[in-house]
Amino acid sequence: MFSDQIKQSYKKLKSSVYFDKTQAILRNRIVAYECSGRFDKFSDRIVSLLTLKSDSKWNNYKATLVNSKC
């Protein structure tokens, strides 16, 4: 359930960025991200955190993502 929603949300983001010609930097970062092949690992990690229903683990992971430079 969560996996499908995450993949669908990512596709919507890509579509929005693709048609918005002012988002060239974000578009390039999406391309680089997809070329790295990390999306499946990322989505699996999010799904596992959401199914655990542990607020502290999710908040720690979210803070890590927000503070990352990649």
C-alpha positions in Angstrom: 0.0 0.0 0.0 2.6 2.6 1.1 5.0 1.5 -1.6 2.5 2.2 -4.4 1.6 5.6 -2.9 5.3 6.5 -2.7 6.0 5.5 -6.3 2.9 7.4 -7.5 3.9 10.5 -5.6 7.4 10.4 -7.1 5.9 10.1 -10.6 3.7 13.1 -9.9 6.8 15.1 -8.8 8.7 14.1 -11.9 5.8 15.0 -14.1 5.4 18.4 -12.5 9.1 19.2 -12.7 9.3 18.0 -16.3 6.6 20.4 -17.5 7.8 23.3 -15.3 10.6 24.8 -17.3 11.8 26.9 -14.4 12.9 23.9 -12.4 16.0 23.0 -14.4 18.2 22.4 -11.3 15.6 20.1 -9.7 15.1 18.3 -13.0 18.8 17.6 -13.2 18.9 16.3 -9.7 16.1 13.9 -10.4 17.9 12.6 -13.4 21.1 12.1 -11.4 19.1 10.4 -8.6 17.5 8.0 -11.0 20.8 7.2 -12.6 22.2 6.3 -9.2 19.6 3.6 -8.8 18.8 4.5 -5.2 15.1 5.0 -5.5 14.0 1.4 -4.7 16.2 1.3 -1.6 14.9 4.7 -0.5 11.2 3.8 -1.0 11.7 0.5 0.8 13.3 2.3 3.8 10.4 4.7 4.0 7.8 1.9 3.7 9.5 0.0 6.5 9.6 3.0 8.8 5.9 3.8 8.1 4.8 0.2 8.8 6.7 0.2 12.1 4.5 3.0 13.4 7.4 4.4 15.5 7.3 8.1 15.6 10.8 8.5 17.0 12.4 6.4 14.3 10.4 8.2 11.6 11.3 11.6 13.1 15.0 10.7 13.3 15.0 9.5 9.6 13.1 12.6 8.5 15.6 14.9 10.3 18.5 13.0 8.6 16.9 13.6 5.2 16.2 17.2 5.8 19.7 17.9 7.0 21.5 15.9 4.3 23.2 17.8 1.5 22.3 15.3 -1.3 
